[in-house]
């Protein structure tokens, strides 16, 4: 997903910087924004769910002092951190697409 979003942003920037005007570019960007917004929503749900589960495992360990709960907490924490970075990337990528849409709309 990262590569697809990065490649698409680079492609749109090249089209915007070229001398040839593409009248359908703004509508194309809107279509892709909808796709990436859906992807962003799914990753937000997964990230929130993973964060809640991570906190519950931590609270369970602190309350019961059970080592398997600590192991589960550490495993979900290891999973949660990349989810945060991936969601951050998706959020910034969609915001960049918004900016590119307004630039294409002005042309």
Buried (B, 14 or more C-beta within 10 A) or exposed (E): EEEEBEEBBEEBEEBBEEEEEBEEBBEBBBEBBEBBEEBBEEBBEBBEEBBEBBBBBBEBBEEEEEEEBBEBBBEBBEEBEEBEEBBEBBBEBBEBBEEBBEBBEEE
